[in-house]
Each structure stands twice: as structure tokens, then as C-alpha cells.
Amino acid sequence: MAYVSAKEMMTDAKQRRYAVGHFNLNNMESIRAFLLAAQEMQSPIILGVSGGTAQYMGGYRTIVGTVKPFMDHLGITVPVALHVDHGTYEQVLEAIEAGFSSVMFDGSALPFEENLRLTEELVGICRQKGVSLECEVGGIGGAEDGVVTMGELADPEECRRLAELGIDMLAAGIGNIHGKYPPDWPGLRFDLLEEINRVTDGLPLVLHGGSQIPPAMLQRAIAAGICKINVNTECQLAFTAAVREYIEQGRDLMGSGYAPRALLAPGVEATKRVAMEKMQLFGSAGKASA
């Protein structure tokens, strides 16, 4: 079983110019879909867990106790990291104690000096535990109550100072947002990305909100230093569309088609396909065996 931190993944991705996909878990079906996709594509993978997902799925310890046996059951041999997504300081500590192999501390909403102080504390803890650490500068926008906010653009000087603490990867706002992108979205700020890559001395960079960004833009971002791309919305949309089609076709009314496993199976397959497509696009396919 290749249950690992994300540090080695990031090092290899940086050296070989590709990105590792971070796919958000939402339920047991998503665990199955993502693990099978990674194994089939021979790709490293990062499974992300938000605070809301942790609550829904029974807490961080329950998720660890589900993912690791699931990997054994499915015969997963590719590297898998279980990662806290946008965690508070307290959530990060709880997840580390529960056995997560990677964490993200999101202190972007805090005064920068407090973000810096808490990050420095976590660097020491994570090194001692062998857990990889991602941190953020510049809040990532997104949709809330029907309103789309564009988020903040990261300050390169703040990126430099955070990187100097010894974190393993840095998420920096460069015009990316969570959720669906509006039609008038101006695109990623590649000038800012290139400057952040320069001042952080090649630290692996993370792109949140990777769903629905045009492929050419993603590939350009990878060339400019992005080593981890977060994907959630596209997987959720694919899952929902596949289950809706199953019901609209009346397949839930045929035989035992009403059984939850049968009802959700098309969603699992649709999610798996999206993940595999992203692994090919990000260049991580085949990297686990190379």
C-alpha cells in the first residue's frame, strides 16, 4: 500500500514538469472512483478532505479508517496522499493526530503575521510527523449565495516569506476561484504566477479551483511552476448528471435498480472518467510506474 505524504510527489512533479491532481472526497463513492482512476492511469493522487466533508463522513479518524482499508481492498499500489483541504489550525492538528499524511493550513483570512506564526509552528509539527504541509496566501474566490467573488491576488513578498519557513507547497491566489467560473472570468494572472515562482525559489505551487479552466491555460500554469491542481466541481457535476440520467431513463424502476449501489454506480463511473481525463491533462498519468 502506497499511503504517503505529498512531499515526494511534489518534488517529482517539479522535476518532471507535471502536476498531481487533488480530488475532493465527498462520500464513499468518490473514494472508490478516485482510487480506481489513479490505479488505472498509474498516477499519483491526492485525496482532499474539506472541513464539511470531515463532518459529513464522521471525522478525520473515520476517513483514515475508510481510505486505508479501501486501498488494500482495491489493491492500490500507486502513491496516495490523504490531505486536509483549507483546514484551520485546529483542524490540521486533529487530522495529523488522526493519521492524515498531508495537510493544508489556510491562514489566508488571518492577518499575515498571524498566518506566518501559525505556519511556522506547523512546519515543525509536520516535519516531526512526516506529514507534508501546504499553506495559502491570497484568498481564493468562489460562489456563495449566488454571488461570485474573484478572490485576492497573492502578494509575492508574502509568498516569499511563507516559503522561507520550509513549507512543502504554496497555494497563491492568481485569479483562480472555487466552483463554476463566470462567463466574464478574465483568466489566470500568469505574470503574477511567474513572479511567485521566482521569489519562492522553485517551491511547488498549488492551483485551487482547477475545474473548468481551459486545458491550454492549465498546461501553461504547469510550465510556470504549478505542481498540484485541485479539482472538485467538475467531478460533482459529472456525478450528478450521470445519476440524473439514470433516473430519467427509469432505470431505477427496473428490477433492483432502486438499490443505492445501482443508482450511484453511473455517478462513480462518470467521476472516474473525469479524474482520468485530468490525470492525462496534468501529465501525471504513468508517473507512478516511471
Contacts in CASP RR format, 6 or more apart in sequence:
PFRMAT RR
TARGET T0000
AUTHOR 0000-0000-0000
METHOD contacts of the structure
MODEL  1
MAYVSAKEMMTDAKQRRYAVGHFNLNNMESIRAFLLAAQEMQSPIILGVS
GGTAQYMGGYRTIVGTVKPFMDHLGITVPVALHVDHGTYEQVLEAIEAGF
SSVMFDGSALPFEENLRLTEELVGICRQKGVSLECEVGGIGGAEDGVVTM
GELADPEECRRLAELGIDMLAAGIGNIHGKYPPDWPGLRFDLLEEINRVT
DGLPLVLHGGSQIPPAMLQRAIAAGICKINVNTECQLAFTAAVREYIEQG
RDLMGSGYAPRALLAPGVEATKRVAMEKMQLFGSAGKASA
1 68 0 8 1.000
1 71 0 8 1.000
1 72 0 8 1.000
1 75 0 8 1.000
1 76 0 8 1.000
1 77 0 8 1.000
2 71 0 8 1.000
2 76 0 8 1.000
2 77 0 8 1.000
2 78 0 8 1.000
2 79 0 8 1.000
2 80 0 8 1.000
2 288 0 8 1.000
3 67 0 8 1.000
3 68 0 8 1.000
3 71 0 8 1.000
3 80 0 8 1.000
3 81 0 8 1.000
3 82 0 8 1.000
3 101 0 8 1.000
4 79 0 8 1.000
4 80 0 8 1.000
4 81 0 8 1.000
4 101 0 8 1.000
5 81 0 8 1.000
5 101 0 8 1.000
5 102 0 8 1.000
5 130 0 8 1.000
5 131 0 8 1.000
5 132 0 8 1.000
5 168 0 8 1.000
6 20 0 8 1.000
6 46 0 8 1.000
6 81 0 8 1.000
6 83 0 8 1.000
6 101 0 8 1.000
6 102 0 8 1.000
6 132 0 8 1.000
6 134 0 8 1.000
6 168 0 8 1.000
6 169 0 8 1.000
6 228 0 8 1.000
7 102 0 8 1.000
7 132 0 8 1.000
7 168 0 8 1.000
8 79 0 8 1.000
9 20 0 8 1.000
9 44 0 8 1.000
9 46 0 8 1.000
9 79 0 8 1.000
9 81 0 8 1.000
10 20 0 8 1.000
10 132 0 8 1.000
10 168 0 8 1.000
10 169 0 8 1.000
10 204 0 8 1.000
10 227 0 8 1.000
10 228 0 8 1.000
11 204 0 8 1.000
12 44 0 8 1.000
12 287 0 8 1.000
13 19 0 8 1.000
13 20 0 8 1.000
13 204 0 8 1.000
13 227 0 8 1.000
13 228 0 8 1.000
13 284 0 8 1.000
13 287 0 8 1.000
14 202 0 8 1.000
14 204 0 8 1.000
14 225 0 8 1.000
14 227 0 8 1.000
16 287 0 8 1.000
17 222 0 8 1.000
17 223 0 8 1.000
18 222 0 8 1.000
18 227 0 8 1.000
18 282 0 8 1.000
18 283 0 8 1.000
18 284 0 8 1.000
18 287 0 8 1.000
19 207 0 8 1.000
19 218 0 8 1.000
19 221 0 8 1.000
19 222 0 8 1.000
19 226 0 8 1.000
19 227 0 8 1.000
19 228 0 8 1.000
19 229 0 8 1.000
19 282 0 8 1.000
19 283 0 8 1.000
19 284 0 8 1.000
20 43 0 8 1.000
20 44 0 8 1.000
20 45 0 8 1.000
20 46 0 8 1.000
20 227 0 8 1.000
20 228 0 8 1.000
20 229 0 8 1.000
20 282 0 8 1.000
20 284 0 8 1.000
21 43 0 8 1.000
21 45 0 8 1.000
21 46 0 8 1.000
21 228 0 8 1.000
21 229 0 8 1.000
21 230 0 8 1.000
21 231 0 8 1.000
21 278 0 8 1.000
21 279 0 8 1.000
21 282 0 8 1.000
21 284 0 8 1.000
22 46 0 8 1.000
22 47 0 8 1.000
22 48 0 8 1.000
22 83 0 8 1.000
22 85 0 8 1.000
22 206 0 8 1.000
22 228 0 8 1.000
22 229 0 8 1.000
22 230 0 8 1.000
22 231 0 8 1.000
23 30 0 8 1.000
23 34 0 8 1.000
23 45 0 8 1.000
23 46 0 8 1.000
23 47 0 8 1.000
23 48 0 8 1.000
23 231 0 8 1.000
23 232 0 8 1.000
23 235 0 8 1.000
23 275 0 8 1.000
23 278 0 8 1.000
24 30 0 8 1.000
24 47 0 8 1.000
24 48 0 8 1.000
24 49 0 8 1.000
24 50 0 8 1.000
24 53 0 8 1.000
24 85 0 8 1.000
24 230 0 8 1.000
24 231 0 8 1.000
24 232 0 8 1.000
24 235 0 8 1.000
25 31 0 8 1.000
25 34 0 8 1.000
25 47 0 8 1.000
25 48 0 8 1.000
25 49 0 8 1.000
25 53 0 8 1.000
25 57 0 8 1.000
25 63 0 8 1.000
26 53 0 8 1.000
26 56 0 8 1.000
26 236 0 8 1.000
27 56 0 8 1.000
27 57 0 8 1.000
28 66 0 8 1.000
29 239 0 8 1.000
29 264 0 8 1.000
29 267 0 8 1.000
29 268 0 8 1.000
29 271 0 8 1.000
30 235 0 8 1.000
30 239 0 8 1.000
30 271 0 8 1.000
31 47 0 8 1.000
31 66 0 8 1.000
31 67 0 8 1.000
31 70 0 8 1.000
32 70 0 8 1.000
32 74 0 8 1.000
32 268 0 8 1.000
33 235 0 8 1.000
33 267 0 8 1.000
33 268 0 8 1.000
33 269 0 8 1.000
33 271 0 8 1.000
33 272 0 8 1.000
33 275 0 8 1.000
34 45 0 8 1.000
34 47 0 8 1.000
34 271 0 8 1.000
34 272 0 8 1.000
34 275 0 8 1.000
35 45 0 8 1.000
35 47 0 8 1.000
35 70 0 8 1.000
35 71 0 8 1.000
35 74 0 8 1.000
35 76 0 8 1.000
35 80 0 8 1.000
36 74 0 8 1.000
36 272 0 8 1.000
37 43 0 8 1.000
37 45 0 8 1.000
37 271 0 8 1.000
37 272 0 8 1.000
37 273 0 8 1.000
37 275 0 8 1.000
37 276 0 8 1.000
37 279 0 8 1.000
38 44 0 8 1.000
38 45 0 8 1.000
38 76 0 8 1.000
38 78 0 8 1.000
38 80 0 8 1.000
38 275 0 8 1.000
38 279 0 8 1.000
38 288 0 8 1.000
39 74 0 8 1.000
39 75 0 8 1.000
39 76 0 8 1.000
39 77 0 8 1.000
39 78 0 8 1.000
40 276 0 8 1.000
41 276 0 8 1.000
41 279 0 8 1.000
41 280 0 8 1.000
41 284 0 8 1.000
41 285 0 8 1.000
41 286 0 8 1.000
42 78 0 8 1.000
42 285 0 8 1.000
42 286 0 8 1.000
42 287 0 8 1.000
42 288 0 8 1.000
42 289 0 8 1.000
43 78 0 8 1.000
43 279 0 8 1.000
43 284 0 8 1.000
43 285 0 8 1.000
43 286 0 8 1.000
43 287 0 8 1.000
43 288 0 8 1.000
44 78 0 8 1.000
44 79 0 8 1.000
44 80 0 8 1.000
44 81 0 8 1.000
44 284 0 8 1.000
44 287 0 8 1.000
44 288 0 8 1.000
45 78 0 8 1.000
45 79 0 8 1.000
45 80 0 8 1.000
45 81 0 8 1.000
45 275 0 8 1.000
45 279 0 8 1.000
45 284 0 8 1.000
46 80 0 8 1.000
46 81 0 8 1.000
46 83 0 8 1.000
46 102 0 8 1.000
46 228 0 8 1.000
47 67 0 8 1.000
47 80 0 8 1.000
47 81 0 8 1.000
47 82 0 8 1.000
47 83 0 8 1.000
48 82 0 8 1.000
48 83 0 8 1.000
48 84 0 8 1.000
48 85 0 8 1.000
48 230 0 8 1.000
49 57 0 8 1.000
49 60 0 8 1.000
49 63 0 8 1.000
49 82 0 8 1.000
49 83 0 8 1.000
49 84 0 8 1.000
49 85 0 8 1.000
49 95 0 8 1.000
49 100 0 8 1.000
50 85 0 8 1.000
50 86 0 8 1.000
50 87 0 8 1.000
51 84 0 8 1.000
51 85 0 8 1.000
51 86 0 8 1.000
51 87 0 8 1.000
51 91 0 8 1.000
53 63 0 8 1.000
54 60 0 8 1.000
54 63 0 8 1.000
54 91 0 8 1.000
54 95 0 8 1.000
57 63 0 8 1.000
57 66 0 8 1.000
59 98 0 8 1.000
60 84 0 8 1.000
60 91 0 8 1.000
60 94 0 8 1.000
60 95 0 8 1.000
60 97 0 8 1.000
60 98 0 8 1.000
60 99 0 8 1.000
60 100 0 8 1.000
61 98 0 8 1.000
61 99 0 8 1.000
63 82 0 8 1.000
63 98 0 8 1.000
64 82 0 8 1.000
64 98 0 8 1.000
64 99 0 8 1.000
64 100 0 8 1.000
67 80 0 8 1.000
67 82 0 8 1.000
70 76 0 8 1.000
71 80 0 8 1.000
77 288 0 8 1.000
78 288 0 8 1.000
78 289 0 8 1.000
79 288 0 8 1.000
81 101 0 8 1.000
81 102 0 8 1.000
81 132 0 8 1.000
82 99 0 8 1.000
82 100 0 8 1.000
82 101 0 8 1.000
82 102 0 8 1.000
83 100 0 8 1.000
83 101 0 8 1.000
83 102 0 8 1.000
83 103 0 8 1.000
83 104 0 8 1.000
83 132 0 8 1.000
83 134 0 8 1.000
84 91 0 8 1.000
84 92 0 8 1.000
84 95 0 8 1.000
84 100 0 8 1.000
84 102 0 8 1.000
84 103 0 8 1.000
84 104 0 8 1.000
85 104 0 8 1.000
85 230 0 8 1.000
86 104 0 8 1.000
86 106 0 8 1.000
86 136 0 8 1.000
87 95 0 8 1.000
87 103 0 8 1.000
87 104 0 8 1.000
87 105 0 8 1.000
87 106 0 8 1.000
88 105 0 8 1.000
88 106 0 8 1.000
89 105 0 8 1.000
89 107 0 8 1.000
89 118 0 8 1.000
89 122 0 8 1.000
92 103 0 8 1.000
92 104 0 8 1.000
92 105 0 8 1.000
92 122 0 8 1.000
93 125 0 8 1.000
95 103 0 8 1.000
96 103 0 8 1.000
96 125 0 8 1.000
96 126 0 8 1.000
96 129 0 8 1.000
96 131 0 8 1.000
100 131 0 8 1.000
101 130 0 8 1.000
101 131 0 8 1.000
101 132 0 8 1.000
102 131 0 8 1.000
102 132 0 8 1.000
102 133 0 8 1.000
102 134 0 8 1.000
103 122 0 8 1.000
103 126 0 8 1.000
103 131 0 8 1.000
103 132 0 8 1.000
103 133 0 8 1.000
103 134 0 8 1.000
104 133 0 8 1.000
104 134 0 8 1.000
104 135 0 8 1.000
104 136 0 8 1.000
104 171 0 8 1.000
105 118 0 8 1.000
105 119 0 8 1.000
105 122 0 8 1.000
105 133 0 8 1.000
105 134 0 8 1.000
105 135 0 8 1.000
105 136 0 8 1.000
106 135 0 8 1.000
106 136 0 8 1.000
106 171 0 8 1.000
107 114 0 8 1.000
107 115 0 8 1.000
107 118 0 8 1.000
107 119 0 8 1.000
107 135 0 8 1.000
107 136 0 8 1.000
108 115 0 8 1.000
108 136 0 8 1.000
108 137 0 8 1.000
108 138 0 8 1.000
108 139 0 8 1.000
108 140 0 8 1.000
108 152 0 8 1.000
109 139 0 8 1.000
110 118 0 8 1.000
112 137 0 8 1.000
112 158 0 8 1.000
115 135 0 8 1.000
115 137 0 8 1.000
115 162 0 8 1.000
116 161 0 8 1.000
116 162 0 8 1.000
116 165 0 8 1.000
119 133 0 8 1.000
119 135 0 8 1.000
119 162 0 8 1.000
119 165 0 8 1.000
119 167 0 8 1.000
120 165 0 8 1.000
122 133 0 8 1.000
122 135 0 8 1.000
123 133 0 8 1.000
123 165 0 8 1.000
123 166 0 8 1.000
123 167 0 8 1.000
125 131 0 8 1.000
126 132 0 8 1.000
126 133 0 8 1.000
126 168 0 8 1.000
132 168 0 8 1.000
132 169 0 8 1.000
133 167 0 8 1.000
133 168 0 8 1.000
133 169 0 8 1.000
134 167 0 8 1.000
134 168 0 8 1.000
134 169 0 8 1.000
134 170 0 8 1.000
134 171 0 8 1.000
134 206 0 8 1.000
134 228 0 8 1.000
135 162 0 8 1.000
135 167 0 8 1.000
135 169 0 8 1.000
135 170 0 8 1.000
135 171 0 8 1.000
136 170 0 8 1.000
136 171 0 8 1.000
136 172 0 8 1.000
136 173 0 8 1.000
137 154 0 8 1.000
137 155 0 8 1.000
137 158 0 8 1.000
137 159 0 8 1.000
137 162 0 8 1.000
137 170 0 8 1.000
137 171 0 8 1.000
137 172 0 8 1.000
137 173 0 8 1.000
138 151 0 8 1.000
138 152 0 8 1.000
138 153 0 8 1.000
138 154 0 8 1.000
138 155 0 8 1.000
138 158 0 8 1.000
138 172 0 8 1.000
138 173 0 8 1.000
139 151 0 8 1.000
139 152 0 8 1.000
139 154 0 8 1.000
139 173 0 8 1.000
140 151 0 8 1.000
140 171 0 8 1.000
140 173 0 8 1.000
140 176 0 8 1.000
140 177 0 8 1.000
140 178 0 8 1.000
140 208 0 8 1.000
140 209 0 8 1.000
141 148 0 8 1.000
141 149 0 8 1.000
141 150 0 8 1.000
141 151 0 8 1.000
141 152 0 8 1.000
141 176 0 8 1.000
141 177 0 8 1.000
141 178 0 8 1.000
142 148 0 8 1.000
142 149 0 8 1.000
142 150 0 8 1.000
142 151 0 8 1.000
142 177 0 8 1.000
142 178 0 8 1.000
142 179 0 8 1.000
143 177 0 8 1.000
143 178 0 8 1.000
143 179 0 8 1.000
143 180 0 8 1.000
148 177 0 8 1.000
148 180 0 8 1.000
148 182 0 8 1.000
149 177 0 8 1.000
150 175 0 8 1.000
150 177 0 8 1.000
151 173 0 8 1.000
151 175 0 8 1.000
151 177 0 8 1.000
152 173 0 8 1.000
153 173 0 8 1.000
153 174 0 8 1.000
153 175 0 8 1.000
153 189 0 8 1.000
153 192 0 8 1.000
154 172 0 8 1.000
154 173 0 8 1.000
154 174 0 8 1.000
154 192 0 8 1.000
154 196 0 8 1.000
156 192 0 8 1.000
156 195 0 8 1.000
156 196 0 8 1.000
156 199 0 8 1.000
157 199 0 8 1.000
159 170 0 8 1.000
159 172 0 8 1.000
159 196 0 8 1.000
159 199 0 8 1.000
159 200 0 8 1.000
160 199 0 8 1.000
160 200 0 8 1.000
162 170 0 8 1.000
163 170 0 8 1.000
163 199 0 8 1.000
163 200 0 8 1.000
163 201 0 8 1.000
163 203 0 8 1.000
167 203 0 8 1.000
168 204 0 8 1.000
169 203 0 8 1.000
169 204 0 8 1.000
169 205 0 8 1.000
169 206 0 8 1.000
169 227 0 8 1.000
169 228 0 8 1.000
170 196 0 8 1.000
170 200 0 8 1.000
170 203 0 8 1.000
170 204 0 8 1.000
170 205 0 8 1.000
170 206 0 8 1.000
171 205 0 8 1.000
171 206 0 8 1.000
171 207 0 8 1.000
171 208 0 8 1.000
172 192 0 8 1.000
172 193 0 8 1.000
172 196 0 8 1.000
172 205 0 8 1.000
172 206 0 8 1.000
173 192 0 8 1.000
173 208 0 8 1.000
174 188 0 8 1.000
174 189 0 8 1.000
174 190 0 8 1.000
174 192 0 8 1.000
174 193 0 8 1.000
174 196 0 8 1.000
174 207 0 8 1.000
175 186 0 8 1.000
175 187 0 8 1.000
175 188 0 8 1.000
175 189 0 8 1.000
176 188 0 8 1.000
176 207 0 8 1.000
176 208 0 8 1.000
176 209 0 8 1.000
176 210 0 8 1.000
176 213 0 8 1.000
177 185 0 8 1.000
177 209 0 8 1.000
178 208 0 8 1.000
178 209 0 8 1.000
178 232 0 8 1.000
178 233 0 8 1.000
179 209 0 8 1.000
179 211 0 8 1.000
179 212 0 8 1.000
179 232 0 8 1.000
179 233 0 8 1.000
180 211 0 8 1.000
180 212 0 8 1.000
180 233 0 8 1.000
181 212 0 8 1.000
181 213 0 8 1.000
187 213 0 8 1.000
187 217 0 8 1.000
188 213 0 8 1.000
188 217 0 8 1.000
188 220 0 8 1.000
188 221 0 8 1.000
190 220 0 8 1.000
190 221 0 8 1.000
190 224 0 8 1.000
193 205 0 8 1.000
193 221 0 8 1.000
193 224 0 8 1.000
193 225 0 8 1.000
193 226 0 8 1.000
194 224 0 8 1.000
196 205 0 8 1.000
197 205 0 8 1.000
197 224 0 8 1.000
197 225 0 8 1.000
202 225 0 8 1.000
204 225 0 8 1.000
204 227 0 8 1.000
204 228 0 8 1.000
205 225 0 8 1.000
205 226 0 8 1.000
205 227 0 8 1.000
205 228 0 8 1.000
206 226 0 8 1.000
206 227 0 8 1.000
206 228 0 8 1.000
206 229 0 8 1.000
206 230 0 8 1.000
207 213 0 8 1.000
207 218 0 8 1.000
207 221 0 8 1.000
207 226 0 8 1.000
207 228 0 8 1.000
207 229 0 8 1.000
207 230 0 8 1.000
208 230 0 8 1.000
209 230 0 8 1.000
209 231 0 8 1.000
209 232 0 8 1.000
209 233 0 8 1.000
210 218 0 8 1.000
210 229 0 8 1.000
210 230 0 8 1.000
210 231 0 8 1.000
211 231 0 8 1.000
211 232 0 8 1.000
211 233 0 8 1.000
211 234 0 8 1.000
211 235 0 8 1.000
212 233 0 8 1.000
212 234 0 8 1.000
213 221 0 8 1.000
215 281 0 8 1.000
218 226 0 8 1.000
218 229 0 8 1.000
218 281 0 8 1.000
218 282 0 8 1.000
219 281 0 8 1.000
221 229 0 8 1.000
222 229 0 8 1.000
222 282 0 8 1.000
222 283 0 8 1.000
229 278 0 8 1.000
229 282 0 8 1.000
231 274 0 8 1.000
231 275 0 8 1.000
231 278 0 8 1.000
234 274 0 8 1.000
234 278 0 8 1.000
235 271 0 8 1.000
235 274 0 8 1.000
235 275 0 8 1.000
238 267 0 8 1.000
238 270 0 8 1.000
238 271 0 8 1.000
238 273 0 8 1.000
238 274 0 8 1.000
239 267 0 8 1.000
239 268 0 8 1.000
239 270 0 8 1.000
239 271 0 8 1.000
240 267 0 8 1.000
241 270 0 8 1.000
242 266 0 8 1.000
242 267 0 8 1.000
242 269 0 8 1.000
242 270 0 8 1.000
243 263 0 8 1.000
243 264 0 8 1.000
243 266 0 8 1.000
243 267 0 8 1.000
245 266 0 8 1.000
246 252 0 8 1.000
246 263 0 8 1.000
246 266 0 8 1.000
247 263 0 8 1.000
251 257 0 8 1.000
251 262 0 8 1.000
252 258 0 8 1.000
252 262 0 8 1.000
252 263 0 8 1.000
256 262 0 8 1.000
257 263 0 8 1.000
276 285 0 8 1.000
279 285 0 8 1.000
END
